[in-house]
Amino acid sequence: MTDRIDVLLADATETLRRGGVADAAADARILLCAATGLGRLDLLTRSDAAVSGADAGRFRAWIARRAKREPVSRILARREFRSLDFEVSSDTLDPRPDSETLVELALDMLASGPDAPRILDLGTGTGCLLLSLLDEIPAATGVGTDISPGACAVARRNADRLGFAGRARFFEGNWAEPVDGTFDLVVSNPPYIAAAEKSSLEPEVAAFDPETALFGGDDGLDAYREIAAAGASLLAPGGTLVLEIGHRQEAAVSDLFRNAGYRQVARRDDLGGRPRSLAFGA
């Protein structure tokens, strides 16, 4: 038995809408392209074409998962971030566009720095921050740490597949514990959601991102306190620490780091105009 593209898309979009998925039509198109190998233009120009039974079955199974609010990136086990394709798993945070502001701010901070900077990514997850920076700075090298062995394994696979294995190393451990020496740039997207906010999260986040990558204690600031305690000793002369923050945390994080002896040197807002990344010098 075969199914037409337009019929499959219409049925899937309605199923996703009933499930409360905001971008139902777009997600249906992405999943159908992935299930069939077709391009988005094919869906428009060949809408009456038949899809094989195997591809249609795979597509329907994925739609059923998405209707239960499993993210598309989790279903496909990959996520695009700054034009690079990253493997994701249940051990890693799902990279989000807001985190690209951290990469942009970090690049600004390195613009007048050394030609071959050493970069440290604390809580690396998929490795998306470190590897994106290595992609844009060909002479850079870097280290990523993560308390999750599964996340470190994913980051290593991403580095291998993207061609950065010779320039990036990943170590299991809590924040900076596994590393020695100093770095020109330290970056981190730490867990910063307060524990009490869990009930307000979308199901795509609450049910599928690892809790250790989401929650930063009662006030959401526990990870920042640990990074502040270690960060200055990690910075080479003239080095910079760049952090992602929750959009209501600018004042609290700024105060925490200033009280720890840092000086704030820059801020970057996300696409919604909300504070998203802060840069500090020792």
N, C-alpha and C positions, 0 to 999 in steps of 0.2 A: 504494500500500500504506500502511496506517495501523497504528499500534501503540497499545496501551492504556497509560495512565499507570502503572498498578501494575506491568505487565510491564517497561516501560522502567526504572522505578526499581529493581526487584529485580535486573535484569540489570546495571545500571550500578553498583549498590552492591556486588555480588559482584566485578565487574571491578576496582573501586577497592580493595576489600579485598585481592584478590590482588596488587595493585600496592603494597601496604604503606601505603596512605593511612589515617591514623588516624581521621578523621571521615568515613568513606566515605558513610554514609547522608545525613548533613547536606550534604555537598558535592554529592551526586547531586541532592538536592532543590533546592539553590540553582541549579545549572546547568540543571535542567529548567525551573524558573520563568523563568530568563533566556532560554532557547531558545524558550519558548512564549508568554511574556507572562502566564502564569497566576500566581495568588497561591498562597501556601503552603496556605491553606485549601482552595483548589480541588483540590490534590493529595490531600487527605483526603476531601472530599465528592464528588469526581468521579473517583475512582480508576479506574473502569472506562471512562472516556471515552477516545475515540480522539484521537491526536495526528497531525497531518498528516505526510506523508512528508518534507517540507522541514524541519519543526521537529525531527522525530525524527532526521533525518540530521545536522543541526547539533548536536543533543544528543550523539549518539554520537561525533562528531568531537571535541567538547569532553571527553567522558569519556576518550577515548583519550589526549588530551593530559594530563589530570589523572592518569591511571594511570602516566604517565611522570614524575610528581611536579611538573609545572608547577602553580604555585599558582592557585587559582580567580581571585584578583585579577588575575593576569597574563592568564589566558584571557579574562576579561571587560574587561580594561583599566581597571578601577576598583576603588576600595577605600573603604569607609566609615570615617571617622575623626571621632570626636566629633560624630556625627550629620550630618556633611557628606560629600558624595560627591566623591571625588578621582579624577581621571585618574591612572593609573600607566603607566609605560613601561619599556622595557629600560634607559633612562638614569637611572631613579630607584630609590631604595630603596622597598620596599613598606612603607607605614606600618603599624605594629603597635600593639596596645593598650598595651603597656608605655610607649610614648612619650606616652600621654595623661597619665602621671604628671608629665612635664615641664611640660605645659600647666597642670596643676593647681597645681604649685609656682610657676610663673611668675605665675599669677593671684593667688596668695597674696602674692607679693612686690610686686605692683602695687596691692594693696588699699588701701594708705595712700599711694600715689604720686600723680602728677599725673593729672588727669582725661583728658588727651589725650596719653598716652605715645607716645614714638617707640621703635619696636622694630626690632631687627636680628636676622635669622635667618641664621647662618653655616652654609653647606652645606645649603641649603634643600630640595633634592630636589623633591618634589611641591609644596612650599609649605605642607604640612599644619600645621606648627607655627605659622607666622606667620599664616596665614589663619584658623586656629582661634582664635587670640588676638584677631584683628580682629573675628571674629564675636561674641565675648563682651565686647569693649570698643568700643562703637560710635564713640567719638571717637578711637581710636588710629589711627596710621598706621605703616607699616613698610617695611623694605627686606629683601630676601633676596639672598644671593649663593650662587653655585655654580660650581665649576670646569668643570662640564659644560654646554655650550650646549644640549644636548638637554634636560637637567633644567630649565634656566631657561625654555625654551620651554613645557614642561609646566606649570611653576608659573604662568607668565603665563596660559595657557589656563584653569587652575583658578581664578585670580583673576577673570578675565573672566566665566567661567560662573557663579561663585558671587556675583558682584556686588561684588567688592572692587577692581576695576581702578583706581578713583580713589584708593584708599588704600594700595596696595601697588605697589612697583617691584622689579624683579629685574635683577641685574647678573651677568654672567659674570666670574669671576675667583677667585683663590685666597684663601679666607677673607675677611679684611677689606680686601684690597688695593683693591677697586673703590669703597669708600665713604669719605666724609669726614664730619666732625662727630662728635657724641656722641649716645648713646641712653640712654633710661631703663631699657631692658631689652635684654640680648643673650642669645639662646638658641641652642643648637646640639645636634644629635644627631650627633656626629662619628663617623667610623669608629673603632671601638675593639676590634676583634677582633685578637688576636695572630696573626701569619702562620702559626705552627705549629698553630693550632687549626682551620685550614681543613678538614682531613680529618674533624673531628668534627661539622661542620655538617650539618644536614638538607639533602637535595637541593633542597628548595624554596628554600633560602637560597643555598647554594653555587653552584647552577647558574643561578640566575635574577636575583639581586640583583647590581648592578654592583660589582666588586671595589673600586673606588675609594671606595665608600660603606660598605664592610665592614671593611677591614683597616687597622689603625693601626700598621704596622711590627712589628718583632720582639717588642716587649712590649705592643703595642696602645695606646701612649701618645703616639705621634708627633703626632697632631692636637691633643691637649691641650697639648703643649708650644708649638705654634704659636699656639693661642688664648691661652694664658697670656701669651705675649710681646706680643700686640697688645691683649688685652682691656681692660686698665686705661685705656688711652688712648681707648677707645671709650665708656666709661661717663660719663654725666653725673653731677654731684654727687648722691649718694644712689642711683645706679643699681645694678643687680644683673645678674650673669651667672648663667644657669641652664643646666646641662649634663646630658645623659643620660650614664650610665656603664654599663659592664658590671657585673653583680651581684657580681663579686669584685674590683672596682677601687676601692672607696670609699677605702681607706687610701692607695693609691698616688696617686690623683687629688687627694685632699685635701692630701697632703704636697706634691705638685708645685705646687699653687696657693698654699699657705701660704708655701712657700719663694720663690715669685715675688712675695710681698708682699700677697696677697689675704687676706681673712678669710672663713671659712666661716660662713654665717648660717643655713642650713637644709638639711634632707635630706628626701626623699620616697621611701617604699618603693613597689614595684609591688604588684599584687594577690596575688602569691605571698609577700609579706612580705620581699622582697629589696631592698637599696638600689638605687635606679634613677636618681635625679636629685639633684644637689647645687646649692646656690645660694651664690654668693660675692659679696662687696662689695670694692671697691677700698680 
